[in-house]
Amino acid sequence: MTSKNKQDVLMSPNELADRWSVSRPTVMRICKEAGIPWVFLSAAKGGTRRVRLADVVAHEEAVTDPPMSCAGVPSSSGKMSEIAR
């Protein structure tokens, strides 16, 4: 058995809904709005579709805000900075 890298892993809309804690229709809307490409496993209309994990991770990284310091300024270390006394 070969190990799969992120490029090879496919996720169903239901798996993605679980990952993001949203409904399946919300997954469909987000993917459409964000331009996340579908991989169709069937040529039939409304056929089985999946998304690549690599595309999901890229989208998550693009929409995730950087860590903030207490002063509201992005922290370079990702840790909370102390408030001046």
N, C-alpha and C positions, 0 to 999 in steps of 0.2 A: 504494500500500500504506500502511496506517495503522500507527502504532506502538502497541504494546500496553502498558498500564500493569499494575501488579501485580494489580489486580482482575480483569483479563481473562485472565491466564495460568493455564492448568490444568496440573497435573502428574499423571502416572500413578503408581500404587503402586510400579512398578519404578523410575521416575525418583526418587521420594522415597526409596526404599531406597538408591539410589546416593548421594543427597545426604546421608543420615544414616549411611551405611556400616552398614546393618543389613539383615536379610532382609525379603522381602516380607511374610511372616506377622507379623513384628514391627511393620512399618508399619501393618498392618491393626489390630493390637492397640492400638498407641499412639493411632491415630486414634479408635478406639472409646472408649478410656479417657479421652482428652483432650477428646472431644466435637468433634473436627474434622469439619465437615460434608462429606459426599460430594456431588458433582455427578454424577448418573446420566445417561449419554448414550444409554441404551437402557432401554426399559420392561421388557425381558425379565428374568426372575429370574437373578441372577448376571451381569447385563449390565455393560457397560463403565462404569467409574467413574473419576472424577478428583477432585482437591482443588484449591482455589484457592491460588495462591502466597501471596496476602495472608493467608490463614488459616494457612498453614504458617509464615510469617514471624512472625505474631502469637504462635503457639504457641512457636516457638523463643525469642522474646524473653521470654516469660513463664516459661520454665523455665531460662533462662540466668542463672547467678549473676553478680552484679556483680564487677568486678575487685577483688582483695584486695591489701592492702599486706603488707609483710613481717611486721608485727605481727598480721596476721590480721584487721585492721579494714578494711572496705570503703574504698577510696580514692576520693575525689571526682574526682580527675583521671584515674583509670584507670592511673596510673603507679605503680611500686613506690616506696614511701617508704624513706628511709634509716633504718637501725637506729641508735639512739642509742649513742654510744660511751662 
